[in-house]
Amino acid sequence: MKIKHLTLDCANLQEQKYFYTNKFAFDVVEESDESITLQMGDSKLTFLENRLKKSYYHFAVNIPFDSINKALHWLDKKVDIIETKDGKIQDFSNWKALAIYFLDPAGNVVEFIGRERIKSKSRTVFNEKDIINISEVGVPVFQVSEAFKIISQESSLQKFDCDASTFCASGDDEGLFIIVDKAEKTWFPTDEAAKAYPLKVLFENEKKTYTLRMESGMLGVEEEK
């Protein structure tokens, strides 16, 4: 599964713009008074300003697996790393992955993750150009099993790692929907409740393109014709 374009709300667009363009130097693809679209590897990330809600989300970007320590050195100069029981680098041995977490100004839980099964060579010095793509999007719902069924029936995405009652990662190493029970889960590794806010994800699976939407707490997936 390939996440092509992720669209999220934010309460303060200018804060997000400064953070991602000045601190991280991501290229701006498109900009208006109400939105900004950034290039993140092969994916695009759009922030839409909505001052009525302080929306926050979880998303991850893939980086080369052997760049994790270089990425930590780079990120440590820009943000406050969220430490876990493993320290500043979380070891997901069952996923063959290593991850680093931090918060952006909107409160989004952002993850840089290196996956051993993704073959990508690192460069001598890590920077924003080493980001491969957006690889995870958090999807908070009331019923995890029902949400997975909706996503799977519409797009043929399969289970990657699931505890059917509260958690289900659907997709593959290239792209995952992290479906969680919003009544039970927080966004790891924080104490922030996994709340549902408006989002849109344009993604590809098996050579077809789909859009996942979360609106007013309701999940929907449809194929793009």
Backbone as numpy.savetxt, mean C-alpha at the origin, in Angstrom:
# Nx Ny Nz CAx CAy CAz Cx Cy Cz
-0.73 -10.20 -9.67 -1.57 -9.01 -9.67 -0.68 -7.77 -9.67
-1.03 -6.83 -10.52 -0.27 -5.58 -10.61 -1.17 -4.41 -10.25
-0.75 -3.66 -9.24 -1.48 -2.46 -8.85 -0.98 -1.31 -9.71
-1.84 -0.81 -10.57 -1.44 0.22 -11.53 -1.63 1.63 -10.98
-2.72 1.84 -10.24 -3.03 3.20 -9.77 -3.84 3.11 -8.49
-3.34 3.73 -7.44 -4.01 3.76 -6.14 -4.43 5.20 -5.86
-5.71 5.39 -5.48 -6.23 6.72 -5.18 -6.76 6.74 -3.75
-6.24 7.69 -2.95 -6.57 7.81 -1.54 -7.00 9.23 -1.22
-7.85 9.40 -0.21 -8.19 10.72 0.30 -7.12 11.20 1.27
-7.04 12.50 1.45 -6.19 13.07 2.49 -6.80 14.39 2.95
-6.53 14.78 4.19 -7.11 16.01 4.74 -6.32 17.24 4.34
-5.02 17.09 4.11 -4.16 18.24 3.78 -3.28 17.88 2.59
-3.68 18.31 1.42 -2.97 17.95 0.19 -1.56 18.52 0.15
-1.40 19.75 0.62 -0.08 20.39 0.54 0.95 19.68 1.42
0.52 19.19 2.57 1.43 18.41 3.42 1.89 17.15 2.71
0.97 16.47 2.07 1.31 15.25 1.34 2.24 15.57 0.17
1.95 16.63 -0.53 2.80 17.02 -1.67 4.22 17.30 -1.21
4.36 18.09 -0.15 5.71 18.42 0.34 6.46 17.16 0.76
5.77 16.30 1.48 6.41 15.08 2.00 6.92 14.20 0.87
6.08 13.92 -0.10 6.44 12.95 -1.14 7.30 13.54 -2.25
7.24 14.85 -2.46 8.06 15.44 -3.53 9.35 16.05 -3.00
9.32 16.63 -1.80 10.54 17.23 -1.25 11.38 16.23 -0.48
10.75 15.46 0.38 11.52 14.48 1.16 11.92 13.27 0.33
11.04 12.84 -0.57 11.27 11.60 -1.30 11.56 11.80 -2.79
11.27 12.99 -3.30 11.59 13.32 -4.70 10.84 12.47 -5.72
9.61 12.04 -5.37 8.80 11.32 -6.35 8.35 12.30 -7.44
8.32 11.82 -8.67 7.90 12.65 -9.80 6.39 12.89 -9.75
6.00 14.13 -10.02 4.58 14.48 -10.12 4.12 14.23 -11.54
3.12 13.38 -11.70 2.57 13.05 -13.01 1.46 14.02 -13.40
0.65 14.38 -12.40 -0.50 15.26 -12.65 -0.83 15.98 -11.36
-1.31 17.22 -11.48 -1.61 18.00 -10.28 -2.73 18.99 -10.56
-3.59 19.18 -9.55 -4.64 20.20 -9.62 -4.78 20.80 -8.22
-5.76 21.69 -8.04 -5.97 22.27 -6.72 -6.45 21.24 -5.71
-7.04 20.16 -6.20 -7.64 19.17 -5.29 -6.94 17.83 -5.27
-5.92 17.62 -6.11 -5.29 16.30 -6.17 -3.86 16.40 -6.67
-3.11 15.36 -6.38 -1.76 15.22 -6.91 -1.52 13.74 -7.20
-0.90 13.45 -8.34 -0.59 12.07 -8.72 0.92 11.93 -8.83
1.45 10.91 -8.15 2.88 10.65 -8.09 3.21 9.35 -8.78
4.40 9.26 -9.36 4.88 8.02 -9.95 5.69 7.26 -8.92
5.30 6.01 -8.65 6.03 5.15 -7.71 6.38 3.86 -8.43
7.55 3.84 -9.04 7.93 2.69 -9.85 6.96 2.54 -11.01
6.41 1.34 -11.15 5.45 1.07 -12.23 4.02 1.47 -11.87
3.83 2.02 -10.68 2.48 2.37 -10.20 2.35 3.88 -10.05
1.09 4.32 -9.97 0.79 5.72 -9.68 0.02 5.80 -8.37
0.27 6.88 -7.62 -0.42 7.14 -6.36 -1.04 8.53 -6.42
-2.35 8.60 -6.25 -3.06 9.88 -6.25 -3.62 10.17 -4.86
-3.41 11.40 -4.40 -4.06 11.88 -3.18 -5.12 12.90 -3.58
-6.35 12.69 -3.09 -7.46 13.62 -3.29 -7.72 14.34 -1.97
-7.80 15.66 -2.02 -8.02 16.40 -0.77 -9.49 16.32 -0.35
-9.69 15.93 0.91 -11.02 15.90 1.52 -10.85 16.37 2.96
-11.06 17.66 3.18 -10.80 18.24 4.50 -11.85 17.85 5.54
-12.92 17.21 5.11 -13.97 16.84 6.05 -13.62 15.61 6.88
-12.64 14.82 6.40 -12.25 13.61 7.13 -10.74 13.49 7.20
-10.24 13.01 8.33 -8.81 12.72 8.44 -8.60 11.25 8.08
-8.61 10.99 6.80 -8.50 9.61 6.31 -7.07 9.11 6.42
-6.92 7.84 6.74 -5.60 7.22 6.72 -5.75 5.77 6.27
-4.66 5.23 5.71 -4.70 3.92 5.05 -3.39 3.18 5.33
-3.34 1.95 4.82 -2.08 1.21 4.75 -1.79 0.88 3.29
-0.55 1.18 2.86 -0.10 0.69 1.56 1.39 0.39 1.64
1.84 -0.45 0.73 3.25 -0.86 0.70 3.80 -0.72 -0.70
5.12 -0.54 -0.77 5.82 -0.54 -2.06 6.89 -1.62 -2.04
7.04 -2.30 -3.16 8.11 -3.29 -3.30 9.43 -2.60 -3.59
10.49 -3.11 -2.96 11.86 -2.69 -3.26 12.69 -3.94 -3.45
13.89 -3.84 -4.04 14.73 -5.04 -4.18 15.03 -5.65 -2.81
14.95 -6.97 -2.73 15.13 -7.67 -1.47 16.49 -7.38 -0.85
17.52 -7.34 -1.68 18.87 -7.13 -1.13 19.19 -5.66 -0.88
18.18 -4.79 -1.01 18.37 -3.35 -0.74 17.80 -2.92 0.60
17.32 -3.86 1.41 16.58 -3.48 2.61 17.42 -2.64 3.57
18.68 -2.98 3.75 19.53 -2.20 4.66 19.87 -0.84 4.07
20.06 -0.78 2.76 20.29 0.51 2.11 19.05 1.39 2.20
17.88 0.76 2.06 16.62 1.50 2.18 16.45 2.05 3.59
16.80 1.25 4.59 16.71 1.71 5.98 17.61 2.92 6.20
18.83 2.86 5.70 19.77 3.98 5.83 19.19 5.24 5.18
18.58 5.08 4.03 17.98 6.20 3.29 16.77 6.76 4.03
15.88 5.87 4.48 14.66 6.30 5.16 14.94 6.92 6.52
15.95 6.40 7.22 16.28 6.87 8.57 16.58 8.37 8.59
17.03 8.90 7.47 17.36 10.33 7.38 16.13 11.18 7.08
15.02 10.55 6.73 13.84 11.27 6.27 12.63 11.15 7.19
12.48 10.01 7.85 11.27 9.73 8.63 11.64 9.03 9.93
10.66 8.96 10.82 10.82 8.17 12.05 10.35 6.75 11.76
11.28 5.82 11.78 10.95 4.42 11.53 10.15 3.86 12.71
9.10 3.13 12.42 8.33 2.46 13.46 9.01 1.13 13.78
9.45 0.98 15.00 10.13 -0.26 15.38 9.12 -1.33 15.78
9.47 -2.58 15.46 8.67 -3.74 15.84 9.50 -4.59 16.80
8.99 -5.75 17.13 9.77 -6.65 18.00 11.08 -7.06 17.36
11.15 -6.97 16.03 12.38 -7.31 15.30 13.32 -6.13 15.16
12.90 -4.94 15.60 13.71 -3.74 15.42 13.16 -2.89 14.29
14.03 -2.23 13.57 13.60 -1.34 12.48 13.28 -2.09 11.19
13.70 -3.34 11.11 13.38 -4.18 9.96 12.58 -5.39 10.44
11.34 -5.49 9.98 10.47 -6.60 10.37 10.73 -7.80 9.46
10.94 -8.95 10.07 11.20 -10.18 9.32 9.90 -10.97 9.16
9.41 -11.04 7.92 8.25 -11.88 7.60 8.77 -13.15 6.93
9.30 -14.05 7.73 9.94 -15.25 7.17 8.95 -16.12 6.40
7.69 -16.15 6.85 6.70 -16.99 6.15 6.34 -16.41 4.78
6.58 -15.13 4.58 6.37 -14.50 3.28 7.68 -14.32 2.51
8.79 -14.76 3.11 10.13 -14.54 2.53 10.33 -13.06 2.20
10.11 -12.23 3.23 10.15 -10.78 3.02 10.67 -10.05 4.25
11.22 -8.86 4.01 11.67 -7.96 5.07 11.03 -6.60 4.83
10.62 -5.92 5.92 9.85 -4.69 5.74 10.25 -3.61 6.72
10.05 -2.36 6.29 10.29 -1.17 7.10 9.01 -0.34 7.08
8.62 0.21 8.25 7.37 0.95 8.36 7.61 2.38 8.86
6.76 3.30 8.38 6.75 4.67 8.89 5.39 5.29 8.59
5.14 6.46 9.16 3.90 7.20 8.92 4.19 8.41 8.04
3.27 8.71 7.13 3.37 9.97 6.39 2.53 11.02 7.12
2.53 12.28 6.68 1.82 13.33 7.43 0.32 13.08 7.60
-0.29 12.33 6.69 -1.72 12.03 6.79 -2.01 10.91 7.79
-0.95 10.25 8.27 -1.14 9.11 9.16 -1.20 7.78 8.46
-0.94 7.77 7.14 -0.90 6.50 6.42 0.26 5.65 6.92
-0.01 4.37 7.10 1.03 3.42 7.50 1.69 2.91 6.22
2.88 3.44 5.95 3.59 3.14 4.70 4.65 2.08 4.96
4.75 1.15 4.05 5.67 0.01 4.20 6.56 -0.10 2.97
7.86 -0.17 3.20 8.82 -0.54 2.16 9.16 -2.01 2.39
8.88 -2.87 1.41 9.05 -4.31 1.61 9.87 -4.92 0.49
10.86 -5.71 0.89 11.66 -6.47 -0.05 11.24 -7.92 0.00
10.92 -8.49 -1.16 10.43 -9.87 -1.23 11.46 -10.71 -1.98
11.86 -11.79 -1.33 12.92 -12.64 -1.89 12.53 -13.21 -3.25
11.23 -13.44 -3.47 10.80 -14.05 -4.73 10.70 -13.05 -5.88
10.80 -11.75 -5.57 10.82 -10.73 -6.62 12.27 -10.48 -7.02
12.60 -10.81 -8.24 13.98 -10.69 -8.71 14.22 -9.28 -9.25
15.00 -8.51 -8.51 15.33 -7.15 -8.93 16.66 -6.77 -8.31
17.59 -6.32 -9.12 18.93 -5.99 -8.63 18.93 -4.61 -7.98
19.68 -4.51 -6.88 19.83 -3.23 -6.21 20.99 -2.45 -6.80
20.93 -1.13 -6.60 22.02 -0.28 -7.04 22.91 0.03 -5.85
24.01 0.71 -6.12 24.99 0.99 -5.07 24.37 1.84 -3.96
23.64 2.88 -4.36 23.00 3.78 -3.39 21.49 3.74 -3.61
20.73 3.50 -2.54 19.28 3.41 -2.65 18.66 4.80 -2.74
17.64 4.95 -3.62 16.81 6.15 -3.63 15.43 5.80 -4.17
14.61 6.82 -4.41 13.22 6.59 -4.82 13.10 5.83 -6.14
14.14 5.86 -6.95 14.11 5.16 -8.24 14.19 3.64 -8.07
14.55 3.18 -6.87 14.62 1.74 -6.62 13.26 1.12 -6.30
12.26 1.95 -6.08 10.93 1.42 -5.81 10.38 0.75 -7.07
9.91 -0.47 -6.92 9.45 -1.27 -8.05 8.00 -0.94 -8.40
7.14 -0.93 -7.39 5.71 -0.70 -7.61 5.00 -0.64 -6.27
3.76 -0.16 -6.29 2.89 -0.30 -5.12 2.45 -1.76 -5.06
2.65 -2.39 -3.91 2.46 -3.85 -3.86 1.41 -4.30 -2.84
0.94 -3.40 -1.99 -0.10 -3.78 -1.03 -1.04 -2.60 -0.81
-2.31 -2.92 -0.63 -3.31 -1.92 -0.25 -4.19 -2.54 0.82
-4.34 -1.85 1.94 -5.20 -2.34 3.01 -6.67 -2.12 2.68
-7.48 -3.15 2.93 -8.92 -3.09 2.64 -9.69 -3.50 3.90
-10.11 -2.55 4.73 -10.84 -2.88 5.96 -12.32 -3.14 5.66
-12.85 -4.21 6.20 -14.24 -4.60 5.92 -14.88 -5.18 7.18
-16.19 -5.41 7.12 -16.89 -6.05 8.24 -16.73 -7.57 8.20
-16.76 -8.17 7.01 -16.67 -9.62 6.88 -15.57 -9.97 5.89
-14.47 -10.48 6.41 -13.29 -10.76 5.59 -13.59 -11.82 4.53
-14.23 -12.90 4.92 -14.49 -13.99 3.97 -15.40 -13.53 2.84
-16.39 -12.69 3.16 -17.31 -12.19 2.13 -16.58 -11.22 1.19
-15.70 -10.40 1.74 -14.94 -9.46 0.92 -14.00 -10.20 -0.03
-13.34 -11.24 0.48 -12.47 -12.04 -0.39 -13.29 -12.67 -1.52
-14.48 -13.15 -1.19 -15.33 -13.79 -2.20 -15.68 -12.80 -3.31
-16.01 -11.56 -2.93 -16.34 -10.53 -3.92 -15.15 -10.27 -4.84
-13.97 -10.08 -4.23 -12.76 -9.79 -5.01 -12.40 -10.96 -5.91
-12.45 -12.17 -5.36 -12.05 -13.36 -6.11 -13.01 -13.67 -7.26
-14.30 -13.57 -6.99 -15.28 -13.88 -8.04 -15.20 -12.91 -9.20
-14.91 -11.65 -8.91 -14.87 -10.64 -9.97 -13.55 -10.62 -10.73
-12.43 -10.94 -10.04 -11.11 -10.75 -10.65 -10.24 -12.00 -10.70
-10.72 -13.11 -10.12 -9.98 -14.38 -10.08 -8.73 -14.33 -9.21
-8.61 -13.31 -8.33 -7.48 -13.29 -7.40 -7.61 -14.44 -6.41
-6.46 -15.01 -6.03 -6.43 -16.15 -5.13 -5.94 -15.75 -3.74
-6.16 -16.63 -2.78 -5.64 -16.41 -1.43 -4.12 -16.54 -1.44
-3.47 -15.62 -0.73 -2.02 -15.66 -0.55 -1.68 -16.15 0.86
-2.34 -15.57 1.85 -2.16 -15.97 3.24 -3.39 -15.50 3.99
-4.17 -16.42 4.54 -5.46 -16.04 5.12 -5.73 -16.69 6.45
-6.28 -15.88 7.36 -7.02 -16.35 8.52 -8.43 -15.83 8.26
-9.28 -16.68 7.77 -10.55 -16.25 7.16 -11.38 -15.32 8.04
-11.21 -15.39 9.36 -12.09 -14.61 10.23 -11.69 -13.14 10.33
-10.38 -12.84 10.37 -9.96 -11.45 10.59 -8.96 -10.91 9.57
-8.37 -11.79 8.75 -7.29 -11.35 7.86 -7.22 -12.24 6.63
-7.04 -11.61 5.46 -6.79 -12.39 4.25 -6.00 -11.53 3.27
-4.80 -11.98 2.92 -4.01 -11.35 1.87 -4.35 -12.06 0.56
-4.84 -11.29 -0.40 -5.29 -11.85 -1.67 -4.44 -11.29 -2.80
-3.87 -12.19 -3.62 -3.02 -11.77 -4.73 -1.73 -12.55 -4.76
-0.62 -11.85 -4.98 0.68 -12.50 -5.04 1.76 -11.51 -4.63
3.03 -11.90 -4.78 4.13 -11.04 -4.34 4.16 -9.70 -5.05
3.68 -9.65 -6.28 3.66 -8.39 -7.02 2.60 -7.43 -6.51
1.47 -7.98 -6.07 0.38 -7.13 -5.60 -0.57 -7.88 -4.69
-0.93 -7.26 -3.57 -1.80 -7.89 -2.58 -2.85 -6.91 -2.06
-4.06 -7.40 -1.89 -5.05 -6.70 -1.10 -5.01 -7.30 0.30
-4.75 -6.45 1.29 -4.69 -6.89 2.68 -6.07 -6.66 3.29
-6.90 -7.68 3.24 -8.29 -7.58 3.71 -8.31 -7.87 5.20
-8.82 -6.92 5.99 -8.82 -7.09 7.44 -10.19 -6.76 8.01
-10.48 -7.36 9.17 -11.70 -7.08 9.91 -11.53 -5.75 10.63
-12.29 -4.74 10.21 -12.07 -3.41 10.77 -12.56 -3.29 12.22
-13.33 -4.25 12.68 -13.76 -4.24 14.08 -12.72 -4.86 15.00
-11.78 -5.63 14.42 -10.83 -6.39 15.22 -9.37 -5.98 15.02
-9.04 -5.43 13.86 -7.64 -5.25 13.48 -7.18 -3.79 13.59
-5.88 -3.64 13.85 -5.19 -2.37 13.70 -4.21 -2.52 12.54
-3.69 -1.37 12.05 -2.69 -1.45 10.99 -1.33 -1.71 11.60
-0.83 -2.92 11.39 0.48 -3.31 11.89 1.52 -2.35 11.32
2.50 -1.92 12.12 2.75 -2.24 13.52 2.32 -1.11 14.46
1.18 -0.48 14.19 0.69 0.63 15.00 -0.53 0.19 15.80
-1.04 1.12 16.60 -2.29 0.88 17.32 -3.47 1.55 16.63
-3.26 2.04 15.41 -4.32 2.73 14.68 -5.34 1.72 14.15
-6.60 1.95 14.48 -7.67 1.07 14.02 -7.72 1.05 12.49
-7.98 -0.12 11.94 -8.09 -0.26 10.48 -9.48 0.19 10.04
-9.62 1.50 9.86 -10.92 2.07 9.47 -11.05 2.13 7.96
-12.29 2.09 7.49 -12.55 2.13 6.05 -12.81 3.56 5.60
-12.01 4.02 4.65 -12.19 5.33 4.03 -12.27 5.14 2.52
-12.76 6.14 1.79 -12.86 5.98 0.33 -11.51 5.69 -0.31
-11.48 4.71 -1.20 -10.26 4.42 -1.96 -10.64 3.81 -3.30
-9.71 3.90 -4.23 -9.90 3.29 -5.55 -8.58 2.68 -5.99
-8.63 1.46 -6.50 -7.43 0.76 -6.97 -7.68 0.23 -8.37
-6.88 0.68 -9.31 -6.88 0.11 -10.66 -5.81 -0.96 -10.69
-6.20 -2.20 -11.02 -5.23 -3.30 -10.99 -5.43 -4.26 -12.15
-4.39 -5.03 -12.42 -4.43 -6.02 -13.49 -4.23 -7.41 -12.91
-4.97 -8.37 -13.45 -4.79 -9.77 -13.10 -5.17 -10.62 -14.30
-4.29 -11.54 -14.65 -4.51 -12.44 -15.79 -4.90 -11.66 -17.05
-4.15 -10.58 -17.31 -4.28 -9.77 -18.53 -5.60 -9.02 -18.63
-6.32 -8.91 -17.52 -7.54 -8.10 -17.49 -7.37 -6.99 -16.45
-8.07 -5.89 -16.67 -7.97 -4.73 -15.79 -9.26 -4.55 -15.00
-9.10 -4.25 -13.71 -10.24 -4.12 -12.81 -10.09 -2.85 -11.96
-11.21 -2.41 -11.40 -11.20 -1.34 -10.42 -11.86 -1.82 -9.14
-11.13 -1.70 -8.03 -11.69 -1.95 -6.71 -12.01 -0.59 -6.09
-13.21 -0.47 -5.53 -13.62 0.77 -4.88 -14.12 0.49 -3.47
-13.80 1.41 -2.57 -14.40 1.43 -1.25 -15.09 2.78 -1.10
-16.42 2.76 -1.00 -17.21 3.99 -0.87 -18.27 3.79 0.20
-18.29 4.71 1.17 -19.25 4.63 2.28 -19.19 3.27 2.97
-17.97 2.72 3.06 -17.77 1.44 3.72 -18.15 0.23 2.91
-18.61 0.44 1.66 -19.03 -0.66 0.80 -17.95 -0.98 -0.23
-17.67 -2.27 -0.39 -16.63 -2.73 -1.31 -17.24 -3.18 -2.63
-16.60 -2.79 -3.72 -17.04 -3.25 -5.03 -15.86 -3.45 -5.96
-15.97 -4.41 -6.88 -14.94 -4.68 -7.88 -15.63 -4.86 -9.22
-15.08 -4.22 -10.25 -15.64 -4.39 -11.59 -14.53 -4.41 -12.62
-14.76 -5.16 -13.70 -13.80 -5.22 -14.79 -13.92 -3.97 -15.64
-12.76 -3.45 -16.07 -12.73 -2.31 -16.98 -12.89 -2.80 -18.40
-13.85 -2.29 -19.12 -14.12 -2.73 -20.49 -13.39 -1.83 -21.48
